[in-house]
Amino acid sequence: MTIHHVSNYAEMCRKAANMISAQILLNPTCTLGLATGSTPIGIYERLADAYNKSDLDFSGITTFNLDEYCGLSENDPQGYYYYMNEQLFNKVNIDRAKAHVPNGTAGDIALECRRYEALITAAGGIDLQLLGIGNNGHIGFNEPSSAFEKDTHCVELDEETIIANARFFDNPDDVPRRAITMGIGTIMQAKKILLVANGEKKKEILQKALYGPITPMVPASILQLHPDLTVIWSDT
Ligand code: PGA
C-alpha cells in the first residue's frame, strides 16, 4: 500500500486527479470505478478542468459508479446519477452509454444487481477504482456486518450512514433506507484502488481500516489485502 499524507483538501484532490488523469492518458479506453459523496467533488472539478484545457479525453472510457439509492431516479437531485451529471458527466465528453450507475428504480432490484455485476465483468473489470470511506468504515454502501458481501447487492443502510447522508436531503426522513452497491468482491477485483479521505472526523476510522484487524465490521479493512492500493489522506 502507498500512503500519501497531505496537508489540505486541495492537495488531496490534485494528487488524486493526477492519478486518474495518468490512468486515462496511459489507457484512453480504460474502465474507471467512481465514487460519490462530498470527498471526491474537488477531484471531479480538477478532471473537468483538465478536459477544458484539452489535456484529457473522456470519450473512450467506461465508468461504473459504486452505488445508488433504491427508489431515486436518474433525475432525482439526491440520486447519484444526478450527482455524477452535475459533478463530472455534464462537464466532459464522456459517452453516456458507457457511464454506468446502478438503476435505483429497477422493478426487480435483485435482477438489477446481477445485471450491473455482469456489465462490469463484460467490460473486463475495473482498471482504477476511486473510493471514499464512510464514518463507519463502509466502502460503497458495504456497511459493517458479519460477513463481506461479494457481488453487487441491495443493502439496508446503517443508521449512522442515514444520519451522515441526511445533510444532502431537505428532510432526514427522505434519506432512502436501501441502496444498491458493488460488493466487496467487485471492489477488490479492481486492478488499482485509490482511497481518498480528509478531515479529523475520518482519521480514526482510516487508521482502523489500514492498520486494524481485517474484519467485515470495518469493511474498508479488506483493502489491506489489495495488491495495488493507494491512499491519499489529508488533515483538512
Ligand atoms: P463522504 O462520504 O465523502 O461524503 O464523506 C464517503 C462515503 O460515505 O463513502
Residues whose N, C-alpha, C, O or C-beta is under 5 A from the ligand:
A	BS01	PGA	T36 G37 S38 T39 P40 G132 I133 G134 H138 G140
